[in-house]
Amino acid sequence: MSADIWDAPLDEQPIMPNRPADPEAEQILVATAMARPAIVDELAMRGFDPADITEDRYRWVWFAVEHLAADFEDDEIRYLAVDRQLQAWRAEGRIPTIPLNEHQLAELYNHAHPGSEDWYADRITKKAIAARLVAHGHASILRGNSAAFDPNADVAAAQSELDGVVRSASEGETTLVGDLLAGVLERAITPPTNEDRIPTGFIDLDLLLSGGWAPGQMVVIGARPAMGKTTFGLGLARAAAIKYGIPTLFESLEMSEDELGNSIVAAESQVALHHIKQGIVGGSTADTQRMARAAAKIKPAPLHINDESHLSIPALRARVRNLVRTAGLRLVVVDYLQLMQAPKAESRQVAVSEMSRQLKLLAKEFQITVVVLAQLNRGPEQRTEKKPMVSDLRESGAIEQDADIVILLHREDAYEKESPRAGEADLIVGKHRGGPTSTITTAFQGHYARFVDMAQT
């Protein structure tokens, strides 16, 4: 949360909730830290945050023990040493409140319960989570009652803040390299399945990517306008959701859901897209039968489509969180990056960099694959050979840096109508973190709104 409501002036928070706390647990835990200072590091490794201690004077005792522990060889730090440290900090102006005095520290010391620190730390943590939840609720009430309330921005922000209520218990934990070996050896002898990877729909691309997209990856598909990047991105979503039943979200900032529906049916049924748009399919029995068969495949597919034209990172994050929980979401396709609602920043480049970083964090946090379509700059058109390069990614080098995989879409017939490679499209894998790069040739069937393996033609 951006601000702690208990620290705000009273006149700014007229309805002040009670802050949940457990003074007894705080007293005993801090006293135990003096008796056995090693618990400071032990609890930190388990994710305990001393900021969750609500009583300021107890919290400063904890900080004093943490500071003194390195200089004491004994198993305990007596209250006299803690008192000297607190008084020194007070004299330096580092402590904003009056610390416990010598007699109060001696009384506190008598409450130590060595061996029970985990239990008391858990009690404090639970109360801290409850306090953050109460604060979040109060902030939501104020936000909802504000005259400047914006349903899209404020609800998304509230949902994002809610994620911070419970902190991961694994924060700060480390792993010994030896503990990783069993997993490495198992993966080395076990080919990935659709449970581990998301097939792309292209045989050669799946082979290059060891089975398809992996959880936590951010994939960038770059192309110049009119190369078919929306068609390609939609094809990735179709392959995952319709062919393999993998829950997928397609975020379209450019095309409406009706247009996307037309393209999906055309691609799956092999009925010309322009015939669907013109409404003349009914004149062909073969076409109507193909569409009927395609509809039976498409209807149960877990493909979620959103055509909201103003998509922000908080709004996307809220939707992803909900679909991960309710539908088991594994793949997100965003069409396309430069059309997203950028955060306020000193420059467009900084804003795009921030969006790119947040998309990568989204993939990693929810262990999903995020495929982001992106527009390239005019670099390819200014070169004799029109093939794009990773450096052509528009507006920010951070896109290349954050991406695990960068695929550049290129069609020679987009520049030269009479090209001998008419109908072919190159998937230039220009970056593949942890794997090989290559160029894979596919067939572009624009009249069916799809890309397919060359063998399928």
C-alpha positions in Angstrom: 0.0 0.0 0.0 1.3 3.4 -0.9 0.8 4.9 2.5 0.2 3.5 6.0 -3.2 5.0 7.2 -2.2 4.8 10.8 0.7 7.3 10.1 -1.6 9.8 8.4 -2.9 12.9 10.2 -6.2 12.4 11.9 -8.0 15.1 10.0 -7.2 13.3 6.7 -8.7 10.0 8.0 -11.9 10.9 9.8 -13.0 7.2 10.2 -10.0 5.6 11.8 -10.2 1.8 12.2 -8.6 0.0 15.1 -5.3 -1.6 14.2 -5.1 -5.3 15.0 -2.1 -6.1 17.2 -0.8 -8.7 19.7 1.1 -6.8 22.4 1.7 -9.9 24.5 3.4 -11.8 21.6 5.5 -8.7 20.7 6.6 -8.4 24.3 7.6 -12.0 24.6 9.3 -12.2 21.2 11.4 -9.1 21.8 12.4 -10.4 25.2 13.4 -13.7 23.8 15.6 -11.9 21.2 17.6 -10.5 24.1 17.9 -13.9 25.7 18.8 -15.7 22.4 19.8 -13.1 19.8 20.3 -15.8 17.1 16.5 -15.8 16.5 16.8 -12.4 14.8 18.6 -14.0 11.8 16.6 -17.3 12.0 13.2 -15.6 11.9 14.4 -13.2 9.1 15.3 -16.3 7.0 11.7 -17.5 7.5 10.2 -14.2 6.3 9.5 -12.5 9.6 9.5 -8.7 9.3 10.3 -6.7 12.4 8.2 -3.9 10.9 5.2 -6.0 11.9 6.0 -5.2 15.6 3.5 -2.4 16.2 4.9 -1.1 19.5 7.7 1.3 18.5 9.7 0.8 21.7 9.8 -2.9 21.3 10.7 -2.6 17.7 13.8 -0.5 18.6 14.8 -3.1 21.2 14.7 -5.6 18.3 16.9 -3.4 16.2 19.3 -2.9 19.1 19.7 -6.7 19.6 20.3 -7.1 15.8 23.0 -4.4 15.9 24.7 -5.8 19.0 24.5 -9.5 18.2 27.7 -9.4 16.1 29.8 -8.0 19.0 28.6 -10.5 21.6 29.9 -14.0 21.9 27.6 -15.1 24.7 24.2 -16.6 24.0 22.4 -13.5 25.4 22.5 -9.8 25.3 21.7 -8.3 28.8 19.4 -5.4 29.1 22.2 -3.1 30.2 23.9 -3.4 26.8 20.6 -2.8 25.0 19.9 0.3 27.2 23.3 1.8 26.3 22.7 1.2 22.6 19.2 2.8 22.7 20.4 5.8 24.6 23.3 6.3 22.1 20.8 6.2 19.2 18.5 8.6 21.1 21.4 11.0 21.6 22.1 10.9 17.9 18.5 11.6 17.1 17.9 8.3 15.3 15.0 7.2 17.6 11.9 9.4 17.2 10.3 8.2 20.4 11.5 7.8 24.0 12.9 4.3 24.3 12.4 1.8 27.2 14.6 2.7 30.1 16.9 0.4 32.1 14.2 -0.7 34.6 11.6 -1.3 31.8 14.2 -3.3 29.9 14.9 -5.4 33.0 11.2 -6.1 33.4 10.9 -6.9 29.7 13.8 -9.4 29.9 11.9 -11.5 32.4 9.3 -12.3 29.8 11.7 -14.3 27.5 10.5 -17.7 26.4 13.4 -19.3 24.4 12.2 -22.1 22.2 8.8 -20.6 21.5 9.9 -17.8 19.2 8.3 -19.3 16.0 4.9 -19.5 17.6 5.0 -15.9 18.8 6.4 -14.6 15.5 3.5 -16.3 13.7 1.0 -14.6 16.0 2.6 -11.2 15.2 2.6 -11.9 11.5 -1.1 -12.9 11.5 -2.0 -9.7 13.2 0.1 -7.7 10.8 -1.8 -9.3 7.9 -5.1 -8.5 9.5 -3.9 -4.9 10.0 -3.0 -4.5 6.3 -6.4 -6.0 5.3 -8.2 -3.5 7.6 -6.1 -0.7 6.1 -6.8 -1.9 2.6 -10.5 -1.9 3.3 -10.5 1.6 4.8 -8.5 2.9 1.9 -11.0 1.3 -0.5 -13.9 3.0 1.3 -12.1 6.4 0.9 -11.3 5.6 -2.7 -14.9 4.6 -3.4 -16.3 7.7 -1.8 -14.0 10.1 -3.6 -15.5 12.4 -6.1 -12.6 11.5 -8.4 -13.4 7.8 -8.3 -12.4 6.0 -11.6 -13.9 2.5 -11.8 -11.1 1.2 -14.1 -8.1 2.7 -12.4 -9.3 2.6 -8.8 -10.6 -0.9 -8.8 -7.5 -2.2 -10.5 -5.3 -0.3 -8.1 -7.2 -1.7 -5.1 -6.9 -5.3 -6.4 -3.1 -4.7 -7.0 -2.7 -3.4 -3.4 -4.6 -6.4 -2.1 -1.7 -8.6 -3.3 0.5 -6.8 -0.8 -1.6 -7.8 2.2 0.0 -11.2 2.5 3.7 -11.4 2.0 5.3 -14.5 0.7 6.8 -16.7 3.4 9.6 -17.6 1.0 10.9 -14.1 0.7 14.5 -14.0 1.7 14.9 -17.8 1.6 17.8 -19.3 -0.3 18.3 -22.7 -1.8 21.5 -24.8 -1.8 22.6 -25.7 -5.3 22.8 -29.4 -4.2 19.0 -29.3 -3.6 18.5 -28.4 -7.3 20.2 -31.5 -8.7 17.3 -33.9 -8.3 15.0 -31.7 -10.4 17.7 -31.1 -13.0 18.3 -34.9 -13.4 14.6 -35.6 -13.6 14.0 -33.0 -16.3 17.0 -34.3 -18.2 15.4 -37.7 -18.7 11.7 -36.7 -18.9 10.5 -35.0 -22.1 8.2 -32.1 -21.4 4.4 -32.6 -21.9 1.6 -30.1 -22.4 1.4 -29.9 -18.6 4.9 -28.4 -18.7 4.9 -26.5 -22.0 2.3 -24.7 -24.2 2.6 -25.8 -27.8 2.8 -23.0 -30.3 1.0 -24.7 -33.1 4.1 -24.9 -35.3 6.1 -28.2 -35.3 9.5 -26.7 -36.0 9.1 -23.9 -33.5 8.0 -26.3 -30.8 11.2 -28.4 -31.5 13.3 -25.3 -31.2 11.6 -24.3 -27.9 11.8 -27.8 -26.4 8.1 -28.3 -26.6 6.7 -24.8 -26.6 6.3 -21.8 -24.3 7.5 -22.3 -20.7 5.9 -20.9 -17.5 7.3 -17.5 -16.4 8.4 -16.6 -19.9 7.8 -13.3 -21.6 7.8 -13.7 -25.4 7.9 -10.8 -27.8 6.6 -11.1 -31.3 7.9 -8.1 -33.4 6.7 -7.0 -36.8 6.2 -4.0 -39.0 2.5 -3.0 -39.8 0.6 -5.3 -42.2 2.9 -8.3 -41.6 0.1 -10.2 -39.8 1.2 -10.0 -36.2 -2.4 -10.0 -34.9 -3.2 -13.0 -37.1 0.0 -14.7 -35.8 -0.8 -13.9 -32.1 -4.3 -15.1 -32.5 -3.0 -18.3 -34.0 -0.9 -18.9 -30.9 -4.0 -18.4 -28.8 -6.0 -20.7 -31.0 -3.4 -23.5 -30.9 -3.2 -23.4 -27.1 -7.0 -23.1 -26.3 -8.8 -24.8 -29.1 -6.3 -27.6 -30.0 -4.9 -28.3 -26.6 -7.5 -27.0 -24.2 -5.1 -24.7 -22.4 -6.8 -21.7 -20.7 -5.7 -18.6 -22.6 -6.4 -14.9 -22.6 -6.2 -12.7 -25.7 -6.1 -9.0 -25.1 -6.9 -7.0 -28.2 -6.4 -3.3 -28.2 -6.8 -3.0 -32.0 -9.5 -5.4 -33.2 -13.0 -5.8 -31.8 -14.3 -9.1 -30.4 -16.5 -9.5 -33.5 -13.6 -9.2 -35.8 -11.6 -11.6 -33.7 -14.5 -14.1 -33.8 -14.6 -13.8 -37.6 -10.9 -14.6 -37.9 -11.0 -17.5 -35.4 -13.8 -19.2 -37.3 -12.2 -18.5 -40.7 -8.9 -20.0 -39.5 -10.5 -23.1 -37.9 -13.0 -23.8 -40.7 -10.9 -22.8 -43.7 -13.7 -20.7 -44.9 -12.6 -17.4 -46.6 -12.6 -14.5 -44.1 -14.0 -12.1 -46.7 -16.9 -14.4 -47.3 -17.7 -14.4 -43.6 -17.5 -10.7 -43.5 -19.7 -10.3 -46.6 -22.3 -12.7 -45.3 -22.3 -15.0 -48.4 -21.2 -18.3 -46.8 -24.8 -19.5 -46.8 -24.6 -20.1 -50.6 -22.1 -22.9 -50.1 -23.1 -26.1 -48.4 -19.5 -27.2 -48.0 -18.5 -23.9 -46.3 -21.5 -24.1 -43.9 -20.6 -27.7 -43.0 -17.0 -26.7 -42.3 -18.1 -23.8 -40.2 -20.5 -26.1 -38.2 -17.6 -28.6 -37.5 -15.3 -25.8 -36.5 -17.9 -24.3 -34.2 -18.1 -27.6 -32.3 -14.4 -27.4 -31.7 -14.3 -23.7 -30.8 -17.3 -23.6 -28.5 -15.8 -25.4 -25.5 -12.4 -23.8 -25.9 -11.1 -21.9 -22.8 -10.2 -18.9 -24.9 -11.0 -15.6 -23.1 -11.1 -12.5 -25.2 -11.0 -8.9 -24.1 -11.2 -6.0 -26.6 -10.9 -3.1 -24.1 -9.2 -0.3 -26.0 -7.6 1.2 -22.8 -5.6 -1.5 -21.2 -3.2 -0.7 -18.3 -0.8 -2.9 -16.5 -2.9 -2.8 -13.2 -6.1 -3.7 -15.1 -4.3 -6.6 -16.9 -2.9 -7.8 -13.7 -6.3 -7.9 -12.0 -7.8 -9.8 -14.9 -4.9 -12.3 -14.9 -5.1 -12.8 -11.2 -8.8 -13.6 -11.4 -8.4 -16.0 -14.4 -5.5 -17.8 -12.8 -7.7 -18.4 -9.8 -10.9 -19.3 -11.5 -9.9 -20.8 -14.8 -6.3 -22.0 -14.4 -5.0 -19.4 -16.9 -1.6 -20.4 -18.5 -1.2 -18.1 -21.6 -1.7 -14.4 -22.2 -1.4 -12.8 -25.6 -1.3 -8.9 -25.7 -2.0 -7.2 -29.0 0.0 -5.0 -28.9 2.5 -3.3 -26.5 2.7 0.2 -27.9 -1.1 0.6 -27.7 -1.2 -0.1 -23.9 -2.0 2.7 -21.5 1.4 3.8 -20.5 2.2 4.9 -16.9 3.3 8.5 -16.2 7.0 8.8 -16.8 9.6 11.3 -17.9 9.7 10.0 -21.4 7.9 7.5 -23.7 11.0 5.3 -23.6 10.9 5.1 -19.8 7.2 4.3 -19.9 7.6 1.5 -22.4 10.5 0.1 -20.3 8.3 0.1 -17.2 5.5 -1.7 -19.0 7.9 -4.3 -20.4 9.3 -4.9 -17.0 5.9 -5.3 -15.4 4.8 -7.8 -18.1 7.9 -9.9 -17.3 7.1 -9.7 -13.6 3.5 -10.7 -14.3 4.7 -13.8 -16.1 7.1 -14.8 -13.4 4.7 -14.1 -10.5 1.8 -16.1 -11.8 4.0 -18.7 -13.6 2.2 -18.1 -16.9 3.5 -17.3 -20.4 3.0 -13.7 -21.6 3.2 -13.2 -25.3 3.5 -9.6 -26.3 3.1 -8.4 -29.8 5.2 -5.3 -30.6 5.6 -2.9 -33.5 9.1 -2.5 -35.0 10.6 0.8 -36.1 11.2 1.6 -39.8 14.7 0.0 -39.7 13.8 -2.9 -42.0 12.3 -0.6 -44.7 15.5 1.5 -44.8 17.7 -1.5 -45.5 18.3 -3.2 -48.8 17.5 -6.6 -47.2 14.2 -6.0 -45.5 14.6 -8.6 -42.8 14.0 -7.2 -39.3 16.5 -7.4 -36.5 16.0 -7.5 -32.7 17.4 -4.0 -32.5 14.4 -2.8 -34.5 12.1 -3.2 -31.6 10.4 0.2 -31.3 11.0 2.7 -28.5 12.9 0.8 -25.9 15.8 -1.6 -25.7 14.3 -2.8 -22.4 11.8 -4.9 -24.4 14.7 -7.0 -25.8 16.3 -7.1 -22.3 13.2 -8.3 -20.5 12.1 -10.8 -23.1 13.1 -14.5 -22.8 12.3 -15.1 -26.5 12.0 -12.6 -29.4 10.5 -13.7 -32.6 10.4 -11.3 -35.6 7.8 -11.8 -38.3 8.8 -11.2 -41.9 7.1 -11.7 -45.2 9.0 -10.9 -48.4 5.8 -10.6 -50.4 4.7 -7.7 -48.2 7.5 -5.7 -49.9 7.6 -7.4 -53.3 4.3 -8.7 -54.6 6.0 -10.8 -57.3 8.4 -12.4 -54.9 9.2 -16.1 -55.6 8.5 -16.6 -51.9 4.9 -15.3 -52.1 2.8 -16.9 -49.3 5.8 -17.7 -47.2 6.5 -16.1 -43.8 9.7 -16.3 -41.7 9.7 -16.6 -38.0 13.1 -15.2 -37.1 13.9 -16.3 -33.5 16.4 -13.6 -32.8 16.7 -14.2 -29.0 16.2 -17.4 -27.1 17.4 -17.2 -23.6 18.9 -20.6 -22.8 18.4 -22.1 -26.2 19.3 -21.8 -29.9 18.1 -19.2 -32.4 17.0 -20.0 -35.9 14.7 -18.9 -38.8 11.6 -21.1 -39.3 9.6 -20.8 -42.5 5.8 -21.1 -42.4 3.0 -20.5 -44.8 0.8 -17.4 -44.6 -2.8 -18.0 -45.6 -4.2 -14.5 -45.3 -7.6 -15.4 -46.8 -8.1 -17.8 -43.9 -6.5 -15.5 -41.3 -3.8 -17.9 -40.3 -0.2 -19.1 -40.4 0.4 -22.8 -40.8 3.3 -25.2 -41.0 4.6 -25.5 -44.6 3.8 -29.2 -44.6 0.1 -28.4 -44.1 0.0 -26.6 -47.4 
